[in-house]
C-alpha cells in the first residue's frame, strides 16, 4: 500500500539529495538491446493499439479542461474517435464519437459546452450522458429500443484531478489496479483545484520515439544545449510504481533554469526538513504509462505541463498534446504574458528539438540496416518503459495482464542505498 504521499515525497527528496552530496547515481543492471523495428514494425504497432491502448487506462486530460457541466472535448486515440464529457450532474463520461444509426461523428468540434450532440447526417440526438434522446421522424423509421442505442461508452475514472479511461467499450477491466497507487502520489499536486490555461498539439513520428525523450535526462545538455543550457544535468534518479516513473536529478547546481522541470532539489538542500515545501518536493518529471508526462513550470505562477503522446493510425504517426494548467490563473496581463511565453517556449523546445530529432530517427531507422539500438545503464527509464510495452503486448488475456500488474513493485527505489558512481 502506498505510504502517505507527503512523507513519500520527502523520502524521495532525501534520497535524491544524498546522491547529489555523494556524487552517485543508480543504474540498470546492463545495457539493453532494443530491436530497431520497435519503431517501424506495422504489425507490432497494430498489436500495441489493441493490447496497450485498447486495454490500459490512459490519461485523457486534466479535469479542469472540462470543468463545467456540459463541457466536452473530442480526441482520437489510434483509430478510435472519442468524446469526453461532463454531464449535467457533473459526472465524467467517455464515448465513442459515432452515431448508432450510421456511424457518423456526432460532433467534429474539438471542445465546447453542449446540452446534446446531434448527428449532422440524419439528426439523431444524444445527451451528454450518452443517452439517445431522439430519433428524427421516428414514426417513419420503424420500431427500435431507444434505451439500447446510446453512444457506446467506455470506462473512465476521475481522480487526482486527471481523467483516466480505457478506450474500449467492450472491456471488462477495472481502472484502479493499473494505477498502482501512483494516482495517490499525483494527488499531492492538488490538480483537482487547479485551472486550465491553454492547450496545444503537433504531429510527430512513432509514439514511442516521440515519448522516449520524457524518460531520460541523458540527452538534455546535448539536444537542449541552446535552450536549457549545456550545463544542464544528464543524470536521473528513478522511482517507479510498476510502469509509472518519477525522475529527479541528483545534480545540486543552484538556480538552474531547469530546476523545476528536471527536479533539482537545490532549493531545499540546506533547509531543515520541517521547512521543505510541497511545490519543490514535486519538482521533476512524472510519467504515467503508457504515454503521459507531467512536469512543473513557473512562468506566470505555479504551473504544470501535461504532455500526452497518442498514436496515429499508422506506425510512423503520432500527435503530442500539451496541456498547461495552473494552480491559480494569472491575475495581471503581465503574468498572463509570462505564462504564455513559458508555454510557447516549452512547445518550441519539444517540437523544435525533441520531435525534430525523433522525426530524424524515424526517417533513418527502417533503411539503416541496424538490428538493435542500445539503451544505456543510465537510461533506466527507457529500459523500464520498453520492457513494459513488450510485456503488455505479450500478455494474451486480461488475467495475464492483471497478473503482470499485480506482481509489479510499487515505490521501487524509495529509498535505496547509494551506489558508487
Phi, psi and omega per residue, in radians:
X1 nan 2.391 -3.110
X2 -1.126 2.331 3.128
X3 -1.274 3.058 3.102
X4 -0.928 2.197 -3.035
X5 -0.997 -0.662 -3.117
X6 -1.191 -0.765 3.092
X7 -1.107 -0.638 3.105
X8 -1.121 -0.775 3.111
X9 -1.079 -0.639 3.096
X10 -1.171 -0.697 3.120
X11 -1.121 -0.683 3.100
X12 -1.124 -0.787 -3.141
X13 -1.104 -0.748 3.141
X14 -1.055 -0.760 -3.135
X15 -1.152 -0.768 3.140
X16 -1.106 -0.791 3.130
X17 -1.081 -0.684 3.106
X18 -1.036 -0.737 3.093
X19 -1.143 -0.689 3.137
X20 -1.118 -0.721 -3.112
X21 -1.232 -0.484 3.135
X22 -1.765 0.044 3.132
X23 0.965 0.844 -3.137
X24 -2.184 2.956 3.010
X25 -2.687 -3.093 -3.124
X26 -2.086 2.670 -2.992
X27 -2.296 2.725 2.927
X28 -1.194 2.809 -3.083
X29 -1.122 -0.571 -3.070
X30 -2.730 2.939 2.977
X31 -1.201 2.390 -3.082
X32 -1.796 2.337 3.019
X33 -1.602 2.136 -3.121
X34 -1.988 2.115 3.111
X35 -0.964 2.235 -3.127
X36 -1.060 -0.475 -3.112
X37 -1.181 -0.199 3.119
X38 -1.010 -0.380 -3.103
X39 -1.718 -0.180 -3.079
X40 -2.408 0.067 3.134
X41 -1.410 1.926 -3.085
X42 -1.125 -0.638 3.138
X43 -1.133 -0.751 3.078
X44 -1.091 -0.744 3.133
X45 -1.040 -0.739 3.115
X46 -1.072 -0.666 3.068
X47 -1.149 -0.664 3.109
X48 -1.112 -0.727 3.099
X49 -1.015 -0.737 -3.087
X50 -1.374 -0.859 -2.977
X51 -1.531 -0.431 3.084
X52 -1.730 -1.081 -3.025
X53 -1.402 -0.192 3.052
X54 -1.755 -0.028 -3.102
X55 -2.247 -0.509 -3.075
X56 -1.664 2.601 2.987
X57 -1.235 2.379 3.035
X58 -2.099 2.723 3.059
X59 -1.299 2.124 -3.135
X60 -1.620 -0.098 3.118
X61 2.465 2.979 3.090
X62 -1.340 2.592 3.127
X63 -0.985 -0.648 -3.059
X64 -1.209 -0.194 3.083
X65 -1.205 -0.578 3.055
X66 -2.161 1.152 -2.976
X67 -1.338 -0.603 -3.033
X68 -1.635 2.625 3.049
X69 -1.024 2.299 -3.089
X70 1.657 -0.204 3.090
X71 -1.188 2.596 3.084
X72 -2.639 2.871 3.021
X73 -2.522 2.692 3.022
X74 -2.077 2.688 3.128
X75 -2.816 2.960 3.121
X76 -2.202 2.268 3.093
X77 -2.073 1.826 -3.018
X78 1.097 -2.091 -3.141
X79 -1.665 -0.034 -3.041
X80 -1.651 2.118 3.000
X81 -1.603 2.227 -3.045
X82 -2.293 2.811 3.000
X83 -2.140 2.345 3.002
X84 -1.981 2.149 -3.044
X85 -2.195 2.786 2.887
X86 -2.058 1.990 -3.018
X87 -1.312 -3.121 -3.041
X88 -1.184 -0.245 3.068
X89 -1.675 -0.019 3.103
X90 1.605 0.092 -3.136
X91 -1.537 2.441 3.133
X92 -1.542 2.439 3.104
X93 -2.303 2.759 2.986
X94 -2.205 2.257 -3.089
X95 -2.298 2.667 2.924
X96 -1.284 2.328 -3.085
X97 -1.487 1.219 -3.083
X98 -2.631 2.118 3.109
X99 -1.087 2.427 -3.108
X100 -1.305 -0.126 3.111
X101 -1.405 -1.077 -3.068
X102 -2.322 0.186 2.996
X103 1.457 0.127 3.142
X104 -1.320 2.576 3.036
X105 -0.998 2.316 3.130
X106 -1.435 -0.275 2.972
X107 -2.653 2.471 3.049
X108 -1.954 0.189 3.101
X109 -1.356 2.447 3.131
X110 -1.200 -0.487 3.140
X111 -2.928 3.001 3.113
X112 2.779 -2.886 3.076
X113 -2.330 2.277 -3.041
X114 -2.600 2.730 3.015
X115 -1.711 -0.311 3.114
X116 -2.791 2.856 3.052
X117 -2.068 2.205 -3.105
X118 -2.013 2.132 -3.120
X119 -1.087 2.269 -3.086
X120 -1.331 -0.087 -3.098
X121 -1.506 -0.993 -3.113
X122 -2.227 0.039 3.004
X123 1.506 0.244 3.024
X124 -1.127 2.481 -2.976
X125 -2.188 2.408 -3.088
X126 -2.235 2.537 3.063
X127 -1.399 2.967 3.111
X128 -1.235 -0.157 3.007
X129 -1.630 0.097 3.069
X130 1.534 -0.165 -3.095
X131 -1.234 2.477 3.062
X132 -1.276 2.031 -3.087
X133 -1.539 -0.719 -3.072
X134 -2.686 2.599 3.034
X135 -1.998 2.117 -3.135
X136 -1.049 2.400 3.134
X137 0.845 0.887 -3.050
X138 -1.055 -0.574 -3.124
X139 -1.140 -0.414 3.116
X140 -1.636 -0.408 -2.997
X141 -1.234 -0.725 -3.055
X142 2.068 2.960 -3.052
X143 -1.404 2.130 3.001
X144 -2.452 2.719 3.115
X145 -1.529 1.799 -3.069
X146 -1.055 -0.543 -3.091
X147 -1.177 -0.312 -3.130
X148 -1.717 0.052 -3.003
X149 -2.082 0.517 3.019
X150 -1.251 2.950 3.058
X151 -1.009 2.460 -3.128
X152 -1.193 2.151 -3.018
X153 -1.838 2.464 3.033
X154 -2.056 2.752 -3.033
X155 -1.220 2.416 3.040
X156 -2.308 2.761 3.089
X157 -2.451 2.245 3.069
X158 -1.794 1.996 -3.079
X159 -2.701 2.512 3.124
X160 1.061 0.453 -3.136
X161 1.300 0.291 3.120
X162 -2.209 2.694 3.081
X163 -1.906 2.106 -3.132
X164 -1.924 2.518 3.113
X165 -2.677 2.593 2.985
X166 -1.762 1.914 -2.981
X167 -1.409 1.232 -3.133
X168 -2.814 1.806 -3.115
X169 -1.092 -0.303 -3.092
X170 -1.648 -0.066 -3.070
X171 -1.160 2.576 3.017
X172 -1.950 0.111 -3.072
X173 -1.422 2.461 2.992
X174 -1.398 2.877 -3.105
X175 -1.586 -0.795 -2.924
X176 -1.059 -0.612 3.135
X177 -1.041 -0.408 -3.122
X178 -1.444 -0.251 -3.087
X179 -1.456 -0.399 3.045
X180 1.022 0.482 -3.131
X181 1.370 -0.048 3.132
X182 -1.102 -0.571 3.117
X183 -1.081 -0.568 3.113
X184 -1.163 -0.608 3.103
X185 -1.249 -0.769 3.121
X186 -1.082 -0.476 3.138
X187 -1.090 -0.350 3.140
X188 -1.139 -0.348 3.043
X189 -1.143 -0.540 -3.062
X190 1.364 0.513 -3.090
X191 -1.010 -0.419 -3.134
X192 -1.131 -0.237 3.112
X193 -1.957 0.061 -3.117
X194 -1.481 3.010 -3.095
X195 -2.120 2.598 3.108
X196 -1.377 2.281 -3.133
X197 -1.877 -0.912 -3.070
X198 -2.853 2.913 -3.131
X199 -2.580 2.475 3.095
X200 -2.444 2.838 3.095
X201 -2.608 2.702 3.076
X202 -2.747 2.724 -3.072
X203 -1.469 2.731 3.109
X204 -2.682 -3.016 -3.128
X205 -1.496 -2.676 3.120
X206 -0.813 2.442 -3.015
X207 -1.066 -0.576 -3.141
X208 -1.303 -0.628 3.039
X209 -1.085 -0.731 -3.134
X210 -1.209 -0.489 -3.058
X211 -1.580 -0.398 -3.056
X212 -0.936 -0.630 -3.062
X213 -1.153 -0.352 3.120
X214 -1.388 -0.103 -2.946
X215 -1.869 -0.003 3.117
X216 -2.714 2.732 3.104
X217 -1.808 -0.056 -3.057
X218 -0.957 -0.604 -3.059
X219 -1.493 -0.251 -2.876
X220 -1.062 -0.907 -3.088
X221 -1.195 -0.271 3.125
X222 -1.611 -1.127 -3.101
X223 -1.132 -0.642 -3.089
X224 -1.851 0.453 -3.097
X225 -1.051 -0.596 -3.125
X226 -1.443 -0.264 -3.082
X227 -1.907 -0.968 3.089
X228 -1.484 -0.454 3.137
X229 1.919 2.516 -3.134
X230 -1.241 -0.196 3.096
X231 -1.596 0.068 3.126
X232 -1.167 2.585 3.131
X233 -1.050 2.640 2.946
X234 -2.084 0.285 -3.095
X235 -1.975 2.376 3.088
X236 -2.232 2.560 3.009
X237 -1.954 2.297 -2.986
X238 -1.944 2.418 3.040
X239 -2.252 2.241 -2.970
X240 -2.202 2.569 2.991
X241 -2.126 1.504 -2.978
X242 1.085 -2.133 -3.121
X243 -1.498 -0.155 -3.114
X244 -1.484 2.445 -2.985
X245 -2.385 2.458 2.995
X246 -2.012 2.318 -3.066
X247 -2.127 2.248 2.989
X248 -2.169 2.955 3.047
X249 -1.944 2.490 3.045
X250 -1.396 -0.110 -3.141
X251 -1.100 2.339 -3.114
X252 -1.967 0.426 3.061
X253 -1.057 2.195 -3.098
X254 -1.369 2.586 2.970
X255 1.106 0.499 -3.094
X256 -1.332 2.606 -3.140
X257 -1.068 -0.417 -3.106
X258 -1.755 0.293 -3.067
X259 -0.914 -0.893 -3.084
X260 -1.252 -0.833 -3.000
X261 -1.135 -0.792 -3.042
X262 -1.700 -0.037 3.013
X263 1.437 0.671 2.973
X264 -1.161 2.327 -3.115
X265 -1.759 0.349 -3.052
X266 -1.163 -0.419 -3.123
X267 -1.186 -0.356 -3.085
X268 -2.109 -0.040 -2.995
X269 -1.034 -0.575 -3.099
X270 -1.762 0.185 -3.134
X271 -1.794 2.687 2.999
X272 -1.160 2.590 -3.105
X273 -1.018 -0.496 3.118
X274 -1.141 -0.292 -3.129
X275 -1.783 0.022 3.136
X276 -1.204 2.277 -3.098
X277 -1.729 2.640 -3.065
X278 -1.106 -0.629 -3.120
X279 -1.057 -0.851 3.140
X280 -1.137 -0.695 3.133
X281 -1.038 -0.501 -3.094
X282 -1.543 -0.051 3.132
X283 -1.030 2.657 3.126
X284 2.026 -3.104 -3.111
X285 -1.733 2.317 3.085
X286 -2.044 1.994 -3.127
X287 -1.848 2.394 3.116
X288 -1.970 1.968 -3.128
X289 -1.097 2.392 0.177
X290 -1.751 -0.110 -2.862
X291 -2.638 0.393 -3.075
X292 -2.210 2.495 3.109
X293 -2.314 2.485 3.125
X294 -2.224 2.276 3.130
X295 -2.495 2.605 -3.098
X296 -1.502 2.561 3.031
X297 -2.501 2.792 -3.029
X298 -2.136 0.088 -3.099
X299 -1.169 2.086 3.134
X300 1.382 0.065 -3.067
X301 2.261 2.995 -3.095
X302 -1.095 2.169 -3.132
X303 -2.433 2.959 3.077
X304 -2.442 2.428 3.057
X305 -1.773 2.074 3.053
X306 -1.776 1.958 -3.117
X307 -1.839 2.347 -3.055
X308 -2.324 2.127 3.128
X309 -1.855 1.987 -3.106
X310 -1.931 2.393 3.140
X311 -1.177 2.603 2.998
X312 -1.507 -2.739 -3.135
X313 -1.542 -0.302 -3.134
X314 -2.132 2.792 -3.005
X315 -1.014 -0.571 -3.072
X316 -1.696 0.390 -3.072
X317 -2.249 2.434 3.015
X318 -2.689 2.894 3.010
X319 -2.240 2.278 3.035
X320 -1.733 2.200 3.035
X321 -1.862 2.351 3.084
X322 -2.082 2.082 3.086
X323 -1.862 2.202 3.073
X324 -1.888 1.986 3.131
X325 -2.057 2.727 -3.028
X326 -2.352 2.542 3.104
X327 -1.065 -0.720 3.056
X328 -2.455 2.294 3.118
X329 -1.129 2.532 -3.139
X330 -0.994 2.399 -3.091
X331 -1.697 -0.137 3.136
X332 -2.256 2.817 3.112
X333 -1.114 -0.635 -3.129
X334 -1.132 -0.740 3.120
X335 -1.197 -0.637 3.083
X336 -1.089 -0.771 3.115
X337 -1.091 -0.664 3.140
X338 -1.141 -0.738 3.116
X339 -1.153 -0.729 3.108
X340 -1.091 -0.724 -3.141
X341 -1.138 -0.696 3.106
X342 -1.071 -0.787 -3.102
X343 -1.168 -0.717 3.115
X344 -1.134 -0.669 3.127
X345 -1.110 -0.773 -3.133
X346 -1.106 -0.748 3.105
X347 -1.054 -0.734 3.130
X348 -1.050 -0.713 3.123
X349 -1.125 -0.884 -3.052
X350 -1.208 -0.871 -3.079
X351 -1.268 -0.734 -3.045
X352 -1.406 -0.351 -3.093
X353 -2.073 -1.058 -3.099
X354 -1.128 -0.905 -3.093
X355 -1.212 -0.634 3.087
X356 -1.060 -0.728 3.120
X357 -1.203 -0.674 3.106
X358 -1.134 -0.678 3.072
X359 -1.073 -0.692 3.129
X360 -1.103 -0.705 3.108
X361 -1.175 -0.710 3.120
X362 -1.054 -0.684 -3.114
X363 -1.218 -0.455 -3.006
X364 -1.681 -0.697 -2.839
X365 -1.061 -0.818 -3.022
X366 -1.039 -0.571 -3.124
X367 -1.789 0.168 -3.024
X368 -1.398 -0.374 -3.038
X369 1.335 0.083 3.117
X370 -1.450 2.199 3.134
X371 -1.471 -0.741 -3.064
X372 -2.280 2.444 2.973
X373 -1.733 2.838 -3.061
X374 -2.010 2.290 3.007
X375 -1.946 2.025 -3.011
X376 -1.209 2.931 3.082
X377 -1.082 -0.444 3.113
X378 -1.497 -0.100 3.107
X379 -1.786 0.890 -3.047
X380 -1.067 -0.639 -3.120
X381 -1.118 -0.733 3.104
X382 -1.182 -0.688 3.091
X383 -1.046 -0.814 -3.126
X384 -1.088 -0.767 -3.129
X385 -1.065 -0.885 -3.074
X386 -1.215 -0.549 3.073
X387 -1.149 -0.714 3.121
X388 -1.190 -0.687 3.076
X389 -0.994 -0.813 -3.137
X390 -1.104 -0.797 -3.092
X391 -1.148 -0.686 3.137
X392 -1.183 -0.751 3.121
X393 -1.063 -0.649 -3.085
X394 -1.467 -0.136 3.073
X395 -1.306 1.842 -2.935
X396 -1.280 -0.634 -3.077
X397 -2.074 2.903 3.073
X398 -1.063 -0.627 3.103
X399 -1.113 -0.731 3.102
X400 -1.072 -0.719 -3.116
X401 -1.153 -0.804 3.133
X402 -1.131 -0.647 3.113
X403 -1.115 -0.678 3.115
X404 -1.034 -0.773 3.141
X405 -1.297 -0.647 3.121
X406 -1.044 -0.612 -3.085
X407 -1.499 -0.121 -3.107
X408 -1.309 2.459 3.124
X409 -1.369 2.575 3.036
X410 -1.952 2.662 3.130
X411 1.002 0.542 3.136
X412 -1.148 2.179 -3.116
X413 1.716 0.050 -3.103
X414 -2.029 1.781 -0.394
X415 -1.588 -3.124 3.117
X416 -2.522 2.581 3.130
X417 -1.131 2.330 -3.117
X418 -1.080 2.508 3.091
X419 -1.930 2.763 -3.084
X420 -1.163 2.503 3.118
X421 -1.226 nan nan
